[in-house]
């Protein structure tokens, strides 16, 4: 990435340090290293991983398991796709910021790739405000900084799970990354079931997990429309699974757990999973 001499550098500062992960660099570094060390060994060259976006105390071990499945991949760029929780726009949002920051330092955003994605559709645009309000991508950054310290990132937010938006994102990713697959890691941050605050019982996570394992991206979207799938991040999962030429056929469920296992309460339990596609 080359910045013009008079261009003001924008840095997206962390918003959940001290809440979702340790605020001190030394503590965060140690925590991430411990989580990765304890994570079970898995085929370590996955091209796509699915990782949760909860606090490390709830799902750090699950996230570490997902990232460890890509630990030996030679990653030049990490594309992180996550849901936008506050809004429900039918657009895809990329950052204006050239760097994202955590207590471990700053990570460069590959603005050249951002520009390529922007050129794919007028429904893809740059706006820092959604990124400044959203935590889901930030949770992934310390793992990237630890395992792939030389990698840059392409942060992508989407709120809509509509078929046309998912296809739009998939097409943009294909046009931009088809010749860069070997040096790219795709990360979808998703919680397999969401917090159910309604009177309706939360769907069983096995239904969503089975669709993912079968790479049934259309079934995921149809299930979400019927509220049989409450996966927070379903659109990103569907978009990546639809790119059949990008990844092999192997889908591995590496680890799963729910908040009830940590909080000892089954009320409004959220389910997390680490999944690798290679």
Secondary structure as a PSIPRED ss2 file (coil, helix, strand):
# PSIPRED VFORMAT (PSIPRED V4.0)

   1 X C   1.000  0.000  0.000
   2 X C   1.000  0.000  0.000
   3 X C   1.000  0.000  0.000
   4 X C   1.000  0.000  0.000
   5 X C   1.000  0.000  0.000
   6 X C   1.000  0.000  0.000
   7 X C   1.000  0.000  0.000
   8 X C   1.000  0.000  0.000
   9 X C   1.000  0.000  0.000
  10 X C   1.000  0.000  0.000
  11 X E   0.000  0.000  1.000
  12 X E   0.000  0.000  1.000
  13 X C   1.000  0.000  0.000
  14 X C   1.000  0.000  0.000
  15 X C   1.000  0.000  0.000
  16 X C   1.000  0.000  0.000
  17 X E   0.000  0.000  1.000
  18 X C   1.000  0.000  0.000
  19 X C   1.000  0.000  0.000
  20 X C   1.000  0.000  0.000
  21 X E   0.000  0.000  1.000
  22 X C   1.000  0.000  0.000
  23 X C   1.000  0.000  0.000
  24 X C   1.000  0.000  0.000
  25 X H   0.000  1.000  0.000
  26 X H   0.000  1.000  0.000
  27 X H   0.000  1.000  0.000
  28 X H   0.000  1.000  0.000
  29 X H   0.000  1.000  0.000
  30 X H   0.000  1.000  0.000
  31 X H   0.000  1.000  0.000
  32 X H   0.000  1.000  0.000
  33 X H   0.000  1.000  0.000
  34 X H   0.000  1.000  0.000
  35 X H   0.000  1.000  0.000
  36 X H   0.000  1.000  0.000
  37 X H   0.000  1.000  0.000
  38 X H   0.000  1.000  0.000
  39 X C   1.000  0.000  0.000
  40 X C   1.000  0.000  0.000
  41 X C   1.000  0.000  0.000
  42 X C   1.000  0.000  0.000
  43 X C   1.000  0.000  0.000
  44 X C   1.000  0.000  0.000
  45 X C   1.000  0.000  0.000
  46 X C   1.000  0.000  0.000
  47 X C   1.000  0.000  0.000
  48 X E   0.000  0.000  1.000
  49 X E   0.000  0.000  1.000
  50 X E   0.000  0.000  1.000
  51 X E   0.000  0.000  1.000
  52 X C   1.000  0.000  0.000
  53 X C   1.000  0.000  0.000
  54 X C   1.000  0.000  0.000
  55 X C   1.000  0.000  0.000
  56 X H   0.000  1.000  0.000
  57 X H   0.000  1.000  0.000
  58 X H   0.000  1.000  0.000
  59 X H   0.000  1.000  0.000
  60 X H   0.000  1.000  0.000
  61 X H   0.000  1.000  0.000
  62 X H   0.000  1.000  0.000
  63 X H   0.000  1.000  0.000
  64 X H   0.000  1.000  0.000
  65 X H   0.000  1.000  0.000
  66 X H   0.000  1.000  0.000
  67 X H   0.000  1.000  0.000
  68 X H   0.000  1.000  0.000
  69 X C   1.000  0.000  0.000
  70 X C   1.000  0.000  0.000
  71 X C   1.000  0.000  0.000
  72 X C   1.000  0.000  0.000
  73 X C   1.000  0.000  0.000
  74 X C   1.000  0.000  0.000
  75 X C   1.000  0.000  0.000
  76 X C   1.000  0.000  0.000
  77 X E   0.000  0.000  1.000
  78 X E   0.000  0.000  1.000
  79 X E   0.000  0.000  1.000
  80 X E   0.000  0.000  1.000
  81 X E   0.000  0.000  1.000
  82 X E   0.000  0.000  1.000
  83 X E   0.000  0.000  1.000
  84 X C   1.000  0.000  0.000
  85 X C   1.000  0.000  0.000
  86 X C   1.000  0.000  0.000
  87 X C   1.000  0.000  0.000
  88 X C   1.000  0.000  0.000
  89 X C   1.000  0.000  0.000
  90 X C   1.000  0.000  0.000
  91 X C   1.000  0.000  0.000
  92 X E   0.000  0.000  1.000
  93 X E   0.000  0.000  1.000
  94 X E   0.000  0.000  1.000
  95 X C   1.000  0.000  0.000
  96 X C   1.000  0.000  0.000
  97 X C   1.000  0.000  0.000
  98 X C   1.000  0.000  0.000
  99 X E   0.000  0.000  1.000
 100 X E   0.000  0.000  1.000
 101 X E   0.000  0.000  1.000
 102 X E   0.000  0.000  1.000
 103 X C   1.000  0.000  0.000
 104 X C   1.000  0.000  0.000
 105 X E   0.000  0.000  1.000
 106 X E   0.000  0.000  1.000
 107 X E   0.000  0.000  1.000
 108 X E   0.000  0.000  1.000
 109 X E   0.000  0.000  1.000
 110 X C   1.000  0.000  0.000
 111 X H   0.000  1.000  0.000
 112 X H   0.000  1.000  0.000
 113 X H   0.000  1.000  0.000
 114 X H   0.000  1.000  0.000
 115 X H   0.000  1.000  0.000
 116 X H   0.000  1.000  0.000
 117 X H   0.000  1.000  0.000
 118 X H   0.000  1.000  0.000
 119 X C   1.000  0.000  0.000
 120 X C   1.000  0.000  0.000
 121 X C   1.000  0.000  0.000
 122 X C   1.000  0.000  0.000
 123 X C   1.000  0.000  0.000
 124 X E   0.000  0.000  1.000
 125 X E   0.000  0.000  1.000
 126 X E   0.000  0.000  1.000
 127 X C   1.000  0.000  0.000
 128 X H   0.000  1.000  0.000
 129 X H   0.000  1.000  0.000
 130 X H   0.000  1.000  0.000
 131 X H   0.000  1.000  0.000
 132 X H   0.000  1.000  0.000
 133 X H   0.000  1.000  0.000
 134 X C   1.000  0.000  0.000
 135 X C   1.000  0.000  0.000
 136 X C   1.000  0.000  0.000
 137 X C   1.000  0.000  0.000
 138 X H   0.000  1.000  0.000
 139 X H   0.000  1.000  0.000
 140 X H   0.000  1.000  0.000
 141 X H   0.000  1.000  0.000
 142 X H   0.000  1.000  0.000
 143 X H   0.000  1.000  0.000
 144 X H   0.000  1.000  0.000
 145 X H   0.000  1.000  0.000
 146 X H   0.000  1.000  0.000
 147 X H   0.000  1.000  0.000
 148 X C   1.000  0.000  0.000
 149 X C   1.000  0.000  0.000
 150 X C   1.000  0.000  0.000
 151 X C   1.000  0.000  0.000
 152 X E   0.000  0.000  1.000
 153 X E   0.000  0.000  1.000
 154 X E   0.000  0.000  1.000
 155 X E   0.000  0.000  1.000
 156 X E   0.000  0.000  1.000
 157 X E   0.000  0.000  1.000
 158 X E   0.000  0.000  1.000
 159 X C   1.000  0.000  0.000
 160 X C   1.000  0.000  0.000
 161 X C   1.000  0.000  0.000
 162 X C   1.000  0.000  0.000
 163 X H   0.000  1.000  0.000
 164 X H   0.000  1.000  0.000
 165 X H   0.000  1.000  0.000
 166 X H   0.000  1.000  0.000
 167 X H   0.000  1.000  0.000
 168 X H   0.000  1.000  0.000
 169 X H   0.000  1.000  0.000
 170 X H   0.000  1.000  0.000
 171 X H   0.000  1.000  0.000
 172 X H   0.000  1.000  0.000
 173 X H   0.000  1.000  0.000
 174 X H   0.000  1.000  0.000
 175 X H   0.000  1.000  0.000
 176 X H   0.000  1.000  0.000
 177 X H   0.000  1.000  0.000
 178 X C   1.000  0.000  0.000
 179 X C   1.000  0.000  0.000
 180 X C   1.000  0.000  0.000
 181 X H   0.000  1.000  0.000
 182 X H   0.000  1.000  0.000
 183 X H   0.000  1.000  0.000
 184 X E   0.000  0.000  1.000
 185 X E   0.000  0.000  1.000
 186 X E   0.000  0.000  1.000
 187 X E   0.000  0.000  1.000
 188 X E   0.000  0.000  1.000
 189 X E   0.000  0.000  1.000
 190 X C   1.000  0.000  0.000
 191 X E   0.000  0.000  1.000
 192 X C   1.000  0.000  0.000
 193 X C   1.000  0.000  0.000
 194 X C   1.000  0.000  0.000
 195 X C   1.000  0.000  0.000
 196 X C   1.000  0.000  0.000
 197 X C   1.000  0.000  0.000
 198 X C   1.000  0.000  0.000
 199 X C   1.000  0.000  0.000
 200 X C   1.000  0.000  0.000
 201 X C   1.000  0.000  0.000
 202 X C   1.000  0.000  0.000
 203 X C   1.000  0.000  0.000
 204 X C   1.000  0.000  0.000
 205 X H   0.000  1.000  0.000
 206 X H   0.000  1.000  0.000
 207 X H   0.000  1.000  0.000
 208 X H   0.000  1.000  0.000
 209 X H   0.000  1.000  0.000
 210 X H   0.000  1.000  0.000
 211 X H   0.000  1.000  0.000
 212 X H   0.000  1.000  0.000
 213 X H   0.000  1.000  0.000
 214 X C   1.000  0.000  0.000
 215 X C   1.000  0.000  0.000
 216 X C   1.000  0.000  0.000
 217 X H   0.000  1.000  0.000
 218 X H   0.000  1.000  0.000
 219 X H   0.000  1.000  0.000
 220 X H   0.000  1.000  0.000
 221 X H   0.000  1.000  0.000
 222 X H   0.000  1.000  0.000
 223 X H   0.000  1.000  0.000
 224 X H   0.000  1.000  0.000
 225 X H   0.000  1.000  0.000
 226 X C   1.000  0.000  0.000
 227 X C   1.000  0.000  0.000
 228 X C   1.000  0.000  0.000
 229 X C   1.000  0.000  0.000
 230 X C   1.000  0.000  0.000
 231 X C   1.000  0.000  0.000
 232 X E   0.000  0.000  1.000
 233 X C   1.000  0.000  0.000
 234 X H   0.000  1.000  0.000
 235 X H   0.000  1.000  0.000
 236 X H   0.000  1.000  0.000
 237 X H   0.000  1.000  0.000
 238 X H   0.000  1.000  0.000
 239 X H   0.000  1.000  0.000
 240 X H   0.000  1.000  0.000
 241 X H   0.000  1.000  0.000
 242 X C   1.000  0.000  0.000
 243 X C   1.000  0.000  0.000
 244 X C   1.000  0.000  0.000
 245 X C   1.000  0.000  0.000
 246 X C   1.000  0.000  0.000
 247 X C   1.000  0.000  0.000
 248 X C   1.000  0.000  0.000
 249 X C   1.000  0.000  0.000
 250 X C   1.000  0.000  0.000
 251 X E   0.000  0.000  1.000
 252 X E   0.000  0.000  1.000
 253 X E   0.000  0.000  1.000
 254 X E   0.000  0.000  1.000
 255 X E   0.000  0.000  1.000
 256 X E   0.000  0.000  1.000
 257 X E   0.000  0.000  1.000
 258 X E   0.000  0.000  1.000
 259 X H   0.000  1.000  0.000
 260 X H   0.000  1.000  0.000
 261 X H   0.000  1.000  0.000
 262 X H   0.000  1.000  0.000
 263 X H   0.000  1.000  0.000
 264 X C   1.000  0.000  0.000
 265 X C   1.000  0.000  0.000
 266 X C   1.000  0.000  0.000
 267 X C   1.000  0.000  0.000
 268 X C   1.000  0.000  0.000
 269 X C   1.000  0.000  0.000
 270 X C   1.000  0.000  0.000
 271 X E   0.000  0.000  1.000
 272 X E   0.000  0.000  1.000
 273 X E   0.000  0.000  1.000
 274 X E   0.000  0.000  1.000
 275 X E   0.000  0.000  1.000
 276 X E   0.000  0.000  1.000
 277 X E   0.000  0.000  1.000
 278 X C   1.000  0.000  0.000
